């Protein structure tokens, strides 16, 4: 877990998280479509749980999805999984990607190896 001060937006201490998931290649365009935009209630939920930035990138050869998020609290991040909105989102996405038995995306956390912080 890496923390950084975000001086550019006046945000306090942020936790940077990164993880990989995998989309089924035949469903890539549908995966993209469903994220443009995500449901308004899911966006509101993420923001209410202290998520300030969240990006997902696709690797074209492996079909891995690299996710990066900046969050206020690990416990608030984990609490997202217990919400009805999140569970509905997972259910809607399960056919498009590798998932766990409870329909959450199968993911592998990544360890930060380098970070260039903004100047204070």
VENLINSUL-V119795 format. One line per field, one symbol per residue. psi: psi as a letter, one per 20 degrees, with the letter a starting at -180 (. if undefined). A space follows every 50 residues. Layout:
psi = ???
This chain:
psi = ppqqpnhhjkqbpqppqqrqapqphijghhgggijmrrphhgggggghjk ohqoqpqpohhikqooppqpqhphhhghhhhjqhgghhggghihiirprr hjiqppqpqqppiqpoqqq.
